Amino acid sequence: MESFFETREEASVAAAGAIEAALASRLQQQSEASLVVSGGTSPVLCLTELASMPVEWQRVHVLLSDERWVPPNSDDSNEKLIRESLLQGDAAAASFLPFYDGSVAIEQRCEDIEETIRTLPFPFACSLIGMGEDGHFASLFPDAENLRQGLDTDSGQLCLPVNTAASPHPRISLTLAALSRSDVVVLLFFGAAKREVYEQAKADSNGYPVSRLLLQKRAPVHVYWAP
């Protein structure tokens, strides 16, 4: 499904509504639900809007699509952004799974996160993710040495460490195998350059990492875009 809007505010509000609906649907079926959210600037308005919606947040588990290996008080931390935008007001009642843990190596932390994810309500009710101008989503970057592993939908691996020249920090990312186990994926991005990448990605399964997301058949991808 594609939804194109005139303003970023309209796109963000619509995306928030779709996430709320996905959470409500999952919570009708089971006692708790899981929500994956991304960092970056694009989802901030969507997350702020979502925080004000009538969700039974005490029944929701929130986790990141990806994170930089930095403490949560860093301005580069996605955890910091999520706490300041989404986990406010009533939404602060949601459970949150931090990715960063400076007491262990990043590889060990990925293993720990994967174990924890397997105890959460599954499949995810919704995964909100963005897209970069290089076609990456979550932290599955084109130059990552383990990109193939990260994009393998048949893999049992849910989480992996990522190094990329696009970031000064190591990263942790959920894999496509994990993200595709969502009732719905909400792909929210803005600007003409990203729209062009998106159109190319739809046509070429090997062109960008996001191509694999768009062409997988496990989870429906709902696209929200504005200039």
Residue pairs with C-beta under 8 A, 6 or more apart in sequence:
1 220
1 221
1 222
1 223
2 223
2 225
3 11
3 14
3 222
3 223
3 224
3 225
4 11
4 225
4 226
5 11
5 14
5 224
5 225
5 226
6 226
6 227
7 226
8 45
8 190
8 226
8 227
9 45
10 226
11 188
11 190
11 224
11 225
11 226
12 43
12 45
12 46
12 49
12 188
12 224
13 45
13 46
13 49
14 224
15 46
15 128
15 186
15 188
15 224
16 46
16 47
16 49
16 50
16 53
17 53
18 126
18 184
18 186
18 222
18 224
19 35
19 46
19 50
19 126
19 128
19 186
20 50
20 53
20 54
20 55
22 125
22 126
22 183
22 184
22 186
23 33
23 35
23 55
23 60
23 125
23 126
24 55
25 125
25 183
26 33
26 121
26 125
26 183
27 33
27 56
27 59
27 60
27 125
30 121
31 59
31 121
32 59
32 60
32 61
32 121
33 59
33 60
33 61
33 121
33 125
34 60
34 61
34 62
34 63
34 120
34 121
34 122
34 123
34 124
34 125
35 60
35 61
35 62
35 63
35 94
35 124
35 125
35 126
35 127
35 128
36 62
36 63
36 64
36 65
36 124
36 126
36 127
36 128
36 129
36 174
36 179
36 182
37 43
37 47
37 62
37 63
37 64
37 65
37 82
37 86
37 128
38 64
38 65
38 66
38 78
38 128
38 129
38 130
38 138
39 64
39 65
39 66
39 67
39 77
39 78
39 81
39 82
40 78
40 81
40 130
42 130
42 188
42 189
42 190
43 85
43 128
43 130
43 188
44 81
44 85
46 128
46 188
47 82
47 85
47 86
47 128
48 85
48 86
48 88
50 86
50 91
51 85
51 86
51 87
51 88
51 89
51 90
51 91
52 89
55 90
55 91
57 90
57 91
57 92
57 93
57 94
58 93
58 94
60 94
60 95
61 94
61 95
61 96
61 97
61 120
61 121
62 82
62 86
62 87
62 94
62 95
62 96
62 97
63 96
63 97
63 99
63 117
63 120
64 78
64 79
64 82
64 97
64 99
64 174
65 127
65 128
65 129
65 137
65 138
65 139
65 173
65 174
65 179
66 78
66 99
66 138
66 139
66 162
66 171
66 172
66 173
66 174
67 77
67 78
67 79
67 99
67 100
67 139
67 171
67 172
68 74
68 76
68 77
68 78
68 100
68 167
68 169
68 170
68 171
69 100
69 106
69 169
69 170
69 171
69 172
70 76
70 77
70 100
70 169
71 77
71 100
71 102
72 79
72 80
72 83
72 98
72 100
73 80
74 80
76 169
77 100
78 99
79 96
79 98
79 99
79 100
82 96
83 96
86 94
87 94
87 96
97 113
97 116
97 117
97 120
99 109
99 113
99 172
100 109
100 172
101 109
101 112
104 112
106 161
106 170
106 172
107 161
109 172
110 159
110 160
110 161
110 172
111 159
113 158
113 159
113 172
114 157
114 158
114 159
117 158
117 159
117 178
118 158
122 181
123 181
123 182
123 183
123 219
124 179
124 181
124 182
124 183
125 182
125 183
125 184
126 182
126 183
126 184
126 185
126 186
127 174
127 179
127 182
127 184
127 185
127 186
127 219
128 186
128 188
129 137
129 138
129 179
129 185
129 186
129 187
129 188
129 213
130 137
130 187
130 188
130 189
131 137
131 187
131 189
131 194
131 197
131 198
131 210
132 141
132 166
132 194
133 193
133 194
133 197
134 141
134 142
134 166
134 197
134 208
135 142
135 197
135 201
135 207
135 208
135 209
135 210
135 211
136 142
136 164
136 166
136 208
136 209
136 210
137 187
137 209
137 210
137 213
138 173
138 174
138 179
139 162
139 164
139 167
139 171
139 172
139 173
140 147
140 150
140 151
140 162
140 173
140 175
140 176
140 209
141 147
141 162
141 164
141 166
141 167
141 209
142 208
142 209
143 164
143 165
143 166
144 150
144 162
144 163
144 164
145 163
146 160
146 161
146 162
147 209
149 155
149 157
149 160
149 175
150 160
150 162
150 173
150 175
150 176
150 209
151 175
151 176
151 209
151 212
152 175
152 176
152 177
153 176
153 177
153 180
153 212
153 216
153 218
154 177
155 175
155 177
156 177
157 175
157 177
158 174
158 175
158 177
158 178
159 172
159 173
159 174
159 175
159 178
160 172
160 173
160 175
161 170
161 171
161 172
162 170
162 171
162 172
162 173
163 170
163 171
164 171
176 212
176 213
176 216
179 185
179 213
179 219
180 213
180 216
180 218
180 219
181 218
181 219
182 219
183 219
184 219
184 220
184 221
184 222
185 213
185 219
185 220
185 221
185 222
186 222
186 224
187 210
187 213
187 221
187 222
187 223
187 224
188 224
188 225
189 195
189 198
189 224
189 225
190 225
190 226
190 227
191 227
192 227
194 225
195 225
195 227
197 208
197 210
198 210
198 223
198 225
200 207
200 208
201 207
201 208
201 210
201 211
201 214
202 211
202 214
204 211
205 211
205 212
205 215
213 221
214 221
